[in-house]
Amino acid sequence: MSFKPGILAIGAIIAVFIVSHIVFAPEDHDMRTTITTMLGGIAFLLMTSSVVLSTRLSVLEDMFGGLDRMYQVHRVAGVSTAVFALGHFFGVPKDLPTGVDPSLHPLVPSAPLGMFALIVLVLGLFIALNRKIRYSLWRPTHRSMVLVYLLVVGHFMTAPTIFFQKFSASGTVLMIAGAMGVISAFYSVFGMNRRTAQNFTIESVNALERATEVVLKPVDKVFDFKPGQFAFVEIEGKDWNEPHPFTISSSPGEDRLRFTMKVLGDWTRKVREKLKPGGKVQVRGPYGRFDYTKAGDKQIWLAGGIGITPFLSKLRAMKEDDQRHIHLVYAVREENEALFLGELIRICAKLQGVTIHPLYSDRGEFARVKIMKEKLPDALGTYDYFMCGPKPMIDALRRDLKKEGVALNRIHTEAFEFR
């Protein structure tokens, strides 16, 4: 995960909370109460971060380096929330201190709300992190985390002042965060989809080798996007209302929107077998910051299988007078699995600065640093690398490139995992 300003911002907010919570702790707090309530506050700030990230706002993409990175942070923050919440639950005193009037400092409804929220949070995270659970079940369960968040807000807002003082320094931090989180939660559930949805009709469904190209005709016009960005596709109709993210394989300026979907599961198989022209589709986007235009003139593009789609869009959009020197490494198992290979070869032949290197694993050719050192004219550290493909391949390449001395800021990846 790249070290982006957004991660620094989350860390800074948590640091401000911790310092203010410890330095300005109430006099009647013992050490146990101070530490365990601090753990609860950290858990709430992490959960708030997850909720805010779910808004998919463009400004947040800039801060975190793209929606794919935001989802990575969202997932880590969610797991960390449960860890700190459990520490808070098992450590915080379950009874009021001796001599404290329970009528002035009631534990109800705060304690039941907190316990119920923690149970649902842990169950929800188990489902969210279990890749064996179908997406159709995962998605509504994951969206229910908004209700958990509201329960947590209710938990600390009704907590006895002996444990939580709303207008203390740290309490103010939590209340401001809570206000932002509640607004973000309602926006994510009720406002985001209406604001970002674009309507299309299905013009054609083209079966490729182990993939399907879906061509969409806009009801109005195709929205602006940059080559390499992706969008969420939601097909209207019974048994289809389930958005999935796919890279846009058409180029900006075309009057149609194209997505190339590898057949990986039930949904993409149903697209290939049952989707027909004329149907209605909602597309939400674009998202992503996989932008080659902000890198140097010498670049290596590494695509594994369906990972060719962002590069296909980039090549379709490039002009013949582009001054960049680009080597496209396209790794597949066998030649007939190389989607759009003929088109890629034709485009590269027109672009003087682009060279394509197909690699076929059935012939013993693999995307490895060793083969790049043999084929590339210059030292590895002089290139910028853009990589999209299976996670094991990308992880191995990133690790080997780092060993060869390639700077981290020269390695750009599309972390296309949203579960």
Secondary structure in CASP SS format (residue, H / E / C, confidence):
PFRMAT SS
TARGET T0000
AUTHOR 0000-0000-0000
METHOD secondary structure of the structure
MODEL  1
M C 1.00
S C 1.00
F C 1.00
K C 1.00
P H 1.00
G H 1.00
I H 1.00
L H 1.00
A H 1.00
I H 1.00
G H 1.00
A H 1.00
I H 1.00
I H 1.00
A H 1.00
V H 1.00
F H 1.00
I H 1.00
V H 1.00
S H 1.00
H H 1.00
I H 1.00
V H 1.00
F C 1.00
A C 1.00
P C 1.00
E C 1.00
D C 1.00
H C 1.00
D C 1.00
M H 1.00
R H 1.00
T H 1.00
T H 1.00
I H 1.00
T H 1.00
T H 1.00
M H 1.00
L H 1.00
G H 1.00
G H 1.00
I H 1.00
A H 1.00
F H 1.00
L H 1.00
L H 1.00
M H 1.00
T H 1.00
S H 1.00
S H 1.00
V H 1.00
V H 1.00
L H 1.00
S C 1.00
T C 1.00
R C 1.00
L C 1.00
S H 1.00
V H 1.00
L H 1.00
E H 1.00
D H 1.00
M H 1.00
F H 1.00
G C 1.00
G C 1.00
L H 1.00
D H 1.00
R H 1.00
M H 1.00
Y H 1.00
Q H 1.00
V H 1.00
H H 1.00
R H 1.00
V H 1.00
A H 1.00
G H 1.00
V H 1.00
S H 1.00
T H 1.00
A H 1.00
V H 1.00
F H 1.00
A H 1.00
L H 1.00
G H 1.00
H H 1.00
F H 1.00
F H 1.00
G H 1.00
V C 1.00
P C 1.00
K C 1.00
D C 1.00
L C 1.00
P C 1.00
T C 1.00
G C 1.00
V C 1.00
D C 1.00
P C 1.00
S C 1.00
L C 1.00
H C 1.00
P C 1.00
L C 1.00
V C 1.00
P C 1.00
S H 1.00
A H 1.00
P H 1.00
L H 1.00
G H 1.00
M H 1.00
F H 1.00
A H 1.00
L H 1.00
I H 1.00
V H 1.00
L H 1.00
V H 1.00
L H 1.00
G H 1.00
L H 1.00
F H 1.00
I H 1.00
A H 1.00
L H 1.00
N C 1.00
R C 1.00
K C 1.00
I C 1.00
R C 1.00
Y H 1.00
S H 1.00
L H 1.00
W H 1.00
R H 1.00
P H 1.00
T H 1.00
H H 1.00
R H 1.00
S C 1.00
M H 1.00
V H 1.00
L H 1.00
V H 1.00
Y H 1.00
L H 1.00
L H 1.00
V H 1.00
V H 1.00
G H 1.00
H H 1.00
F H 1.00
M H 1.00
T C 1.00
A C 1.00
P C 1.00
T C 1.00
I C 1.00
F C 1.00
F C 1.00
Q C 1.00
K C 1.00
F C 1.00
S C 1.00
A H 1.00
S H 1.00
G H 1.00
T H 1.00
V H 1.00
L H 1.00
M H 1.00
I H 1.00
A H 1.00
G H 1.00
A H 1.00
M H 1.00
G H 1.00
V H 1.00
I H 1.00
S H 1.00
A H 1.00
F H 1.00
Y H 1.00
S H 1.00
V H 1.00
F H 1.00
G H 1.00
M H 1.00
N H 1.00
R H 1.00
R H 1.00
T H 1.00
A E 1.00
Q E 1.00
N E 1.00
F E 1.00
T E 1.00
I E 1.00
E E 1.00
S E 1.00
V E 1.00
N E 1.00
A E 1.00
L E 1.00
E C 1.00
R C 1.00
A E 1.00
T E 1.00
E E 1.00
V E 1.00
V E 1.00
L E 1.00
K E 1.00
P E 1.00
V C 1.00
D C 1.00
K C 1.00
V C 1.00
F C 1.00
D C 1.00
F C 1.00
K C 1.00
P C 1.00
G C 1.00
Q C 1.00
F E 1.00
A E 1.00
F E 1.00
V E 1.00
E E 1.00
I E 1.00
E C 1.00
G C 1.00
K C 1.00
D C 1.00
W C 1.00
N C 1.00
E C 1.00
P C 1.00
H E 1.00
P E 1.00
F E 1.00
T E 1.00
I E 1.00
S C 1.00
S C 1.00
S C 1.00
P C 1.00
G C 1.00
E C 1.00
D C 1.00
R C 1.00
L E 1.00
R E 1.00
F E 1.00
T E 1.00
M E 1.00
K E 1.00
V C 1.00
L C 1.00
G C 1.00
D H 1.00
W H 1.00
T H 1.00
R H 1.00
K H 1.00
V H 1.00
R H 1.00
E H 1.00
K H 1.00
L C 1.00
K C 1.00
P C 1.00
G C 1.00
G C 1.00
K E 1.00
V E 1.00
Q E 1.00
V E 1.00
R E 1.00
G E 1.00
P E 1.00
Y E 1.00
G C 1.00
R C 1.00
F C 1.00
D C 1.00
Y H 1.00
T H 1.00
K H 1.00
A C 1.00
G C 1.00
D C 1.00
K E 1.00
Q E 1.00
I E 1.00
W E 1.00
L E 1.00
A E 1.00
G E 1.00
G H 1.00
I H 1.00
G H 1.00
I H 1.00
T H 1.00
P H 1.00
F H 1.00
L H 1.00
S H 1.00
K H 1.00
L H 1.00
R H 1.00
A H 1.00
M C 1.00
K C 1.00
E C 1.00
D C 1.00
D C 1.00
Q C 1.00
R C 1.00
H E 1.00
I E 1.00
H E 1.00
L E 1.00
V E 1.00
Y E 1.00
A E 1.00
V E 1.00
R C 1.00
E C 1.00
E H 1.00
N H 1.00
E H 1.00
A C 1.00
L C 1.00
F C 1.00
L H 1.00
G H 1.00
E H 1.00
L H 1.00
I H 1.00
R H 1.00
I H 1.00
C H 1.00
A H 1.00
K H 1.00
L C 1.00
Q C 1.00
G C 1.00
V E 1.00
T E 1.00
I E 1.00
H E 1.00
P E 1.00
L E 1.00
Y E 1.00
S H 1.00
D H 1.00
R H 1.00
G C 1.00
E C 1.00
F C 1.00
A C 1.00
R C 1.00
V H 1.00
K H 1.00
I H 1.00
M H 1.00
K H 1.00
E H 1.00
K H 1.00
L C 1.00
P C 1.00
D C 1.00
A C 1.00
L H 1.00
G H 1.00
T H 1.00
Y C 1.00
D E 1.00
Y E 1.00
F E 1.00
M E 1.00
C E 1.00
G C 1.00
P C 1.00
K H 1.00
P H 1.00
M H 1.00
I H 1.00
D H 1.00
A H 1.00
L H 1.00
R H 1.00
R H 1.00
D H 1.00
L H 1.00
K H 1.00
K H 1.00
E C 1.00
G C 1.00
V C 1.00
A C 1.00
L H 1.00
N H 1.00
R H 1.00
I E 1.00
H E 1.00
T E 1.00
E C 1.00
A C 1.00
F C 1.00
E C 1.00
F C 1.00
R C 1.00
END
